[in-house]
């Protein structure tokens, strides 16, 4: 009998990612988060509920959006692949989707959104910090 050396199929996981964009229009953090959540879900091929921990911050003239995405065994490979191609193959589609999602939130928005970077997904690490000392009861003696 031979040993089965095939690797386990993708089981899904939690990943963190980020992207940056610029816009000539007025962008708010609240709307950037809402639009990003919608667009990330559609562009990465996951349910909106799988995109979590979305935060947007403006640094000089560029917005950085950080997020987490949880995949399943069925979409893990495709999601990672979609993220890897976001800044090259599907950049224009992402930008258009962001503009459309933003306009849906703010009807006065009339500008472009330019994706300036899209980081590959990184497996989220578990928090391995130990609990802080909580105190306790000790006995001692002296002579």
VEXKE-986807 format. One line per field, with one value per atom (N, C-alpha, C, CB): residue number from 0; atom name; x, y, z. Coordinates in pm, whole numbers, plus 50000, padded with zeros to 5 digits. Glycine has a CB too. Example, Ala and Ser with C-alpha at 12.3 -4.5 7.8 and 13.67 -1.06 7.14 Angstrom:
<recs>
loro c(0/0/0/0/1/1/1/1)
lumse c(N/CA/C/CB/N/CA/C/CB)
x c(51319/51230/51320/51131/51285/51367/51290/51408)
y c(49431/49550/49670/49553/49775/49894/50003/49940)
z c(50780/50780/50780/50905/50708/50714/50787/50572)
</recs>
This chain:
<recs>
loro c(0/0/0/0/1/1/1/1/2/2/2/2/3/3/3/3/4/4/4/4/5/5/5/5/6/6/6/6/7/7/7/7/8/8/8/8/9/9/9/9/10/10/10/10/11/11/11/11/12/12/12/12/13/13/13/13/14/14/14/14/15/15/15/15/16/16/16/16/17/17/17/17/18/18/18/18/19/19/19/19/20/20/20/20/21/21/21/21/22/22/22/22/23/23/23/23/24/24/24/24/25/25/25/25/26/26/26/26/27/27/27/27/28/28/28/28/29/29/29/29/30/30/30/30/31/31/31/31/32/32/32/32/33/33/33/33/34/34/34/34/35/35/35/35/36/36/36/36/37/37/37/37/38/38/38/38/39/39/39/39/40/40/40/40/41/41/41/41/42/42/42/42/43/43/43/43/44/44/44/44/45/45/45/45/46/46/46/46/47/47/47/47/48/48/48/48/49/49/49/49/50/50/50/50/51/51/51/51/52/52/52/52/53/53/53/53/54/54/54/54/55/55/55/55/56/56/56/56/57/57/57/57/58/58/58/58/59/59/59/59/60/60/60/60/61/61/61/61/62/62/62/62/63/63/63/63/64/64/64/64/65/65/65/65/66/66/66/66/67/67/67/67/68/68/68/68/69/69/69/69/70/70/70/70/71/71/71/71/72/72/72/72/73/73/73/73/74/74/74/74/75/75/75/75/76/76/76/76/77/77/77/77/78/78/78/78/79/79/79/79/80/80/80/80/81/81/81/81/82/82/82/82/83/83/83/83/84/84/84/84/85/85/85/85/86/86/86/86/87/87/87/87/88/88/88/88/89/89/89/89/90/90/90/90/91/91/91/91/92/92/92/92/93/93/93/93/94/94/94/94/95/95/95/95/96/96/96/96/97/97/97/97/98/98/98/98/99/99/99/99/100/100/100/100/101/101/101/101/102/102/102/102/103/103/103/103/104/104/104/104/105/105/105/105/106/106/106/106/107/107/107/107/108/108/108/108/109/109/109/109/110/110/110/110/111/111/111/111/112/112/112/112/113/113/113/113/114/114/114/114/115/115/115/115/116/116/116/116/117/117/117/117/118/118/118/118/119/119/119/119/120/120/120/120/121/121/121/121/122/122/122/122/123/123/123/123/124/124/124/124/125/125/125/125/126/126/126/126/127/127/127/127/128/128/128/128/129/129/129/129/130/130/130/130/131/131/131/131/132/132/132/132/133/133/133/133/134/134/134/134/135/135/135/135/136/136/136/136/137/137/137/137/138/138/138/138/139/139/139/139/140/140/140/140/141/141/141/141/142/142/142/142)
lumse c(N/CA/C/CB/N/CA/C/CB/N/CA/C/CB/N/CA/C/CB/N/CA/C/CB/N/CA/C/CB/N/CA/C/CB/N/CA/C/CB/N/CA/C/CB/N/CA/C/CB/N/CA/C/CB/N/CA/C/CB/N/CA/C/CB/N/CA/C/CB/N/CA/C/CB/N/CA/C/CB/N/CA/C/CB/N/CA/C/CB/N/CA/C/CB/N/CA/C/CB/N/CA/C/CB/N/CA/C/CB/N/CA/C/CB/N/CA/C/CB/N/CA/C/CB/N/CA/C/CB/N/CA/C/CB/N/CA/C/CB/N/CA/C/CB/N/CA/C/CB/N/CA/C/CB/N/CA/C/CB/N/CA/C/CB/N/CA/C/CB/N/CA/C/CB/N/CA/C/CB/N/CA/C/CB/N/CA/C/CB/N/CA/C/CB/N/CA/C/CB/N/CA/C/CB/N/CA/C/CB/N/CA/C/CB/N/CA/C/CB/N/CA/C/CB/N/CA/C/CB/N/CA/C/CB/N/CA/C/CB/N/CA/C/CB/N/CA/C/CB/N/CA/C/CB/N/CA/C/CB/N/CA/C/CB/N/CA/C/CB/N/CA/C/CB/N/CA/C/CB/N/CA/C/CB/N/CA/C/CB/N/CA/C/CB/N/CA/C/CB/N/CA/C/CB/N/CA/C/CB/N/CA/C/CB/N/CA/C/CB/N/CA/C/CB/N/CA/C/CB/N/CA/C/CB/N/CA/C/CB/N/CA/C/CB/N/CA/C/CB/N/CA/C/CB/N/CA/C/CB/N/CA/C/CB/N/CA/C/CB/N/CA/C/CB/N/CA/C/CB/N/CA/C/CB/N/CA/C/CB/N/CA/C/CB/N/CA/C/CB/N/CA/C/CB/N/CA/C/CB/N/CA/C/CB/N/CA/C/CB/N/CA/C/CB/N/CA/C/CB/N/CA/C/CB/N/CA/C/CB/N/CA/C/CB/N/CA/C/CB/N/CA/C/CB/N/CA/C/CB/N/CA/C/CB/N/CA/C/CB/N/CA/C/CB/N/CA/C/CB/N/CA/C/CB/N/CA/C/CB/N/CA/C/CB/N/CA/C/CB/N/CA/C/CB/N/CA/C/CB/N/CA/C/CB/N/CA/C/CB/N/CA/C/CB/N/CA/C/CB/N/CA/C/CB/N/CA/C/CB/N/CA/C/CB/N/CA/C/CB/N/CA/C/CB/N/CA/C/CB/N/CA/C/CB/N/CA/C/CB/N/CA/C/CB/N/CA/C/CB/N/CA/C/CB/N/CA/C/CB/N/CA/C/CB/N/CA/C/CB/N/CA/C/CB/N/CA/C/CB/N/CA/C/CB/N/CA/C/CB/N/CA/C/CB/N/CA/C/CB/N/CA/C/CB/N/CA/C/CB/N/CA/C/CB/N/CA/C/CB/N/CA/C/CB/N/CA/C/CB/N/CA/C/CB/N/CA/C/CB/N/CA/C/CB/N/CA/C/CB/N/CA/C/CB/N/CA/C/CB/N/CA/C/CB/N/CA/C/CB/N/CA/C/CB/N/CA/C/CB/N/CA/C/CB)
x c(50085/50000/50089/49904/50046/50124/50060/50137/50143/50093/50030/50206/49919/49851/49927/49701/49989/50069/50001/50207/49873/49802/49782/49667/49783/49763/49615/49824/49584/49444/49387/49429/49261/49200/49187/49060/49166/49150/49035/49123/49057/48953/48888/49010/48939/48888/48968/48736/48956/49031/48996/49181/49070/49049/49177/49011/49160/49273/49254/49290/49364/49357/49413/49433/49365/49412/49395/49337/49446/49431/49444/49535/49390/49411/49407/49304/49464/49462/49400/49605/49335/49277/49280/49132/49270/49259/49133/49386/49084/48967/48969/48835/48928/48915/48790/48912/48696/48569/48582/48463/48476/48474/48434/48377/48522/48500/48496/48612/48401/48397/48439/48256/48493/48536/48417/48603/48304/48185/48142/48069/48137/48098/48207/48063/48333/48443/48434/48580/48400/48386/48267/48366/48154/48034/48056/47913/48110/48134/48236/48182/48343/48449/48397/48564/48311/48256/48178/48166/48093/48012/48100/47914/48194/48277/48374/48355/48433/48522/48448/48584/48328/48251/48225/48117/48180/48149/48275/48072/48380/48502/48582/48591/48569/48640/48555/48683/48427/48341/48295/48411/48270/48222/48095/48331/48023/47907/47954/47824/47869/47906/47938/47792/47872/47897/48037/47792/48104/48238/48346/48266/48308/48402/48378/48385/48478/48463/48581/48450/48571/48681/48726/48799/48632/48667/48686/48556/48799/48830/48897/48921/48861/48919/48979/48811/49097/49164/49230/49268/49222/49283/49420/49194/49521/49657/49702/49754/49719/49743/49635/49885/49661/49557/49510/49607/49554/49515/49440/49639/49339/49263/49322/49112/49338/49378/49262/49509/49225/49117/49177/49003/49159/49202/49077/49284/49090/48974/49018/48886/48921/48941/48835/48933/48870/48773/48784/48799/48670/48665/48618/48573/48692/48659/48610/48781/48548/48504/48590/48352/48572/48649/48613/48623/48489/48446/48505/48296/48529/48575/48715/48479/48784/48915/49014/48971/49033/49132/49092/49146/48965/48918/48929/48772/48902/48909/49053/48853/49146/49287/49337/49374/49291/49329/49274/49279/49148/49086/49162/48938/49202/49276/49412/49295/49475/49608/49602/49667/49489/49475/49409/49395/49369/49288/49359/49249/49487/49557/49600/49678/49589/49631/49510/49736/49464/49359/49224/49340/49186/49050/49049/48976/49158/49169/49057/49305/49033/48931/48792/48933/48765/48635/48617/48620/48724/48718/48690/48851/48761/48743/48600/48844/48549/48413/48312/48382/48331/48241/48246/48278/48365/48377/48301/48527/48314/48243/48092/48284/48046/47902/47851/47874/47926/47884/47886/47976/47985/47992/47878/48128/47848/47737/47604/47729/47590/47467/47451/47466/47563/47561/47553/47684/47613/47619/47589/47759/47463/47420/47493/47276/47557/47628/47771/47632/47815/47952/47963/47991/48053/48070/48219/47996/48288/48432/48476/48507/48603/48659/48724/48761/48746/48824/48935/48735/49058/49174/49240/49275/49244/49310/49461/49266/49530/49674/49755/49711/49694/49763/49658/49864/49686/49597/49686/49494/49693/49782/49724/49810/49811/49767/49712/49884/49625/49568/49675/49446/49671/49764/49681/49858/49720/49644/49646/49703/49527/49517/49575/49368/49655/49715/49625/49857/49624/49544/49615/49518/49538/49594/49644/49491/49774/49830/49881/49943/49841/49885/49821/49850/49895/49841/49765/49954/49680/49605/49703/49499/49676/49764/49749/49733/49846/49838/49711/49964/49641/49514/49526/49405/49641/49654/49612/49570/49642/49606/49631/49686/49620/49642/49769/49521/49857/49986/50007/50101/50084/50122/50273/50080/50318/50461/50491/50510/50616/50654/50790/50656/50818/50952/50980/50967/51106/51142/51232/51211)
y c(49881/50000/50124/50000/50223/50346/50449/50401/50534/50638/50749/50694/50802/50910/51039/50922/51096/51217/51340/51201/51327/51445/51541/51406/51667/51767/51780/51904/51825/51847/51954/51886/51940/52046/52173/52002/52284/52411/52397/52528/52446/52434/52568/52377/52672/52805/52862/52802/52989/53051/53197/53034/53266/53409/53478/53445/53581/53654/53803/53626/53874/54019/54076/54074/54194/54259/54408/54206/54477/54623/54671/54691/54790/54855/55005/54812/55078/55223/55278/55281/55394/55459/55610/55409/55678/55824/55863/55893/55982/56033/56184/55976/56248/56394/56437/56447/56345/56375/56371/56277/56415/56413/56273/56520/56212/56076/56083/55978/56014/56005/55864/56039/55851/55720/55624/55733/55674/55589/55532/55668/55616/55570/55486/55687/55517/55436/55294/55499/55280/55148/55074/55160/55142/55076/55035/55170/55125/55092/54981/55217/54989/54888/54750/54926/54743/54615/54550/54633/54628/54579/54533/54686/54618/54589/54474/54714/54470/54358/54225/54376/54221/54097/54053/54114/54147/54108/54075/54220/54152/54129/54007/54253/53974/53857/53731/53882/53747/53630/53569/53528/53653/53603/53678/53620/53625/53696/53819/53604/53922/54046/54019/54148/53920/53890/53833/53792/53789/53733/53841/53639/53965/54077/54152/54172/54151/54209/54300/54099/54364/54447/54553/54360/54607/54706/54842/54713/54904/55036/55119/55026/55246/55335/55456/55378/55495/55612/55692/55571/55823/55913/55954/56037/55936/55979/56068/55856/56193/56297/56291/56281/56238/56239/56099/56309/55996/55860/55793/55777/55719/55641/55501/55636/55449/55310/55238/55299/55126/55044/54911/55024/54877/54747/54663/54763/54533/54446/54304/54450/54223/54079/54011/54034/53895/53817/53672/53833/53610/53469/53389/53446/53286/53203/53066/53188/52996/52859/52766/52841/52637/52543/52559/52397/52602/52616/52738/52623/52847/52969/53015/53080/52939/52981/53011/52874/52917/52933/53048/52802/53053/53157/53296/53130/53306/53435/53486/53424/53398/53439/53476/53325/53402/53430/53566/53318/53594/53722/53838/53725/53822/53929/53950/53895/53842/53852/53925/53713/53918/53980/54118/53889/54163/54284/54408/54307/54419/54540/54535/54562/54419/54406/54377/54295/54255/54211/54279/54063/54302/54352/54491/54254/54565/54699/54792/54760/54798/54888/54849/54886/54719/54673/54709/54520/54698/54734/54883/54696/54964/55110/55150/55181/55092/55122/55080/55052/54962/54913/55004/54769/55053/55144/55275/55175/55329/55453/55429/55503/55319/55290/55272/55163/55199/55177/55307/55073/55391/55519/55611/55586/55615/55698/55653/55693/55522/55471/55522/55316/55550/55601/55752/55554/55817/55963/56008/56016/56044/56080/56198/56110/56281/56397/56363/56507/56241/56202/56193/56067/56270/56273/56279/56394/56170/56168/56025/56226/56010/55877/55830/55876/55702/55643/55566/55550/55593/55530/55440/55636/55311/55214/55232/55068/55261/55285/55167/55410/55078/54957/54858/54990/54729/54625/54512/54575/54495/54395/54255/54428/54158/54019/53985/53924/53886/53844/53772/53752/53797/53733/53658/53839/53534/53455/53526/53313/53543/53611/53521/53649/53579/53500/53506/53550/53396/53393/53473/53249/53533/53608/53508/53706/53502/53403/53468/53327/53591/53655/53583/53806/53574/53506/53606/53439/53555/53643/53712/53564/53837/53905/53843/54057/53867/53815/53867/53856/53779/53819/53829/53721/53794/53794/53660/53908/53636/53508/53510/53393/53395/53382/53304/53313/53356/53293/53275/53376/53177/53160/53179/53019/53221/53239/53234/53372/53234/53236/53302/53092/53348/53398/53374/53549/53371/53352/53464/53216)
z c(50000/50000/50000/50123/49927/49924/50015/49780/50067/50155/50072/50244/50119/50048/50076/50092/49973/49993/49936/49929/49900/49851/49965/49787/49932/50036/50064/49996/50182/50218/50128/50368/50091/50011/50095/49957/50028/50099/50198/49999/50317/50419/50447/50546/50388/50418/50534/50451/50554/50661/50672/50639/50759/50776/50733/50923/50652/50597/50622/50447/50628/50635/50507/50759/50472/50351/50363/50228/50263/50261/50118/50352/50096/49967/49989/49862/49895/49904/49776/49926/49792/49675/49695/49651/49584/49587/49512/49525/49544/49474/49482/49534/49372/49371/49446/49226/49461/49527/49678/49482/49744/49889/49936/49945/50011/50061/50214/50011/50274/50419/50460/50475/50579/50627/50634/50766/50682/50696/50561/50759/50459/50327/50261/50238/50289/50235/50289/50271/50417/50478/50415/50632/50404/50348/50203/50358/50123/49981/49968/49904/50047/50041/50078/50134/50179/50222/50108/50345/50044/49932/49816/49885/49780/49662/49688/49622/49806/49837/49830/49977/49884/49881/49736/49955/49653/49515/49436/49445/49453/49375/49423/49382/49552/49604/49598/49748/49562/49547/49678/49468/49778/49907/49946/50017/50044/50098/50171/50192/50174/50244/50390/50233/50449/50590/50614/50642/50508/50521/50527/50405/50491/50495/50626/50370/50712/50845/50878/50951/50993/51045/50944/51084/50869/50767/50833/50656/50804/50859/50750/50986/50743/50641/50709/50537/50663/50720/50608/50827/50619/50521/50569/50496/50483/50514/50399/50534/50424/50324/50218/50259/50099/49996/49958/49874/50030/49996/50111/49958/50077/50175/50182/50138/50303/50323/50388/50410/50330/50383/50426/50278/50553/50606/50629/50739/50609/50624/50653/50497/50693/50708/50623/50858/50571/50492/50535/50337/50553/50592/50472/50715/50439/50323/50370/50229/50276/50299/50213/50266/50233/50150/50002/50197/49975/49836/49767/49830/49840/49772/49813/49799/49896/49946/49835/50037/49745/49637/49544/49557/49506/49414/49478/49373/49607/49675/49679/49818/49716/49720/49581/49778/49481/49342/49298/49249/49334/49297/49360/49339/49485/49554/49487/49704/49448/49385/49251/49366/49183/49051/49056/48960/49176/49186/49133/49330/49156/49113/48967/49200/48906/48766/48677/48751/48679/48585/48606/48598/48731/48758/48822/48848/48807/48867/48820/48835/48690/48637/48688/48483/48694/48743/48891/48723/48968/49110/49125/49182/49048/49056/49019/48964/48911/48868/48975/48734/49031/49135/49258/49174/49293/49408/49381/49438/49261/49227/49235/49085/49178/49178/49321/49096/49403/49543/49620/49611/49593/49664/49623/49638/49493/49444/49505/49291/49528/49588/49731/49586/49797/49934/49939/50009/49840/49837/49694/49884/49671/49537/49476/49539/49561/49507/49464/49611/49490/49453/49302/49519/49246/49101/49069/49038/49096/49075/49046/49197/49024/49003/49132/48887/49140/49249/49181/49343/49222/49161/49264/49108/49234/49320/49305/49285/49416/49408/49460/49485/49535/49583/49630/49698/49615/49668/49716/49559/49847/49906/49894/50054/49881/49880/50018/49842/50021/50148/50231/50126/50360/50453/50556/50522/50581/50679/50813/50692/50870/50999/51107/51031/51192/51299/51422/51333/51493/51615/51722/51662/51808/51919/52022/51980/52039/52131/52260/52064/52283/52407/52525/52409/52631/52749/52833/52831/52917/53006/53100/53087/53133/53227/53366/53232/53450/53587/53653/53671/53721/53781/53933/53744/53987/54133/54188/54197/54311/54370/54520/54305/54585/54729/54750/54800/54832/54856/55005/54794/55039/55181/55190/55237/55304/55326/55475/55265/55505/55647/55661/55707/55780/55808/55955/55772/55990/56131/56176/56153)
</recs>
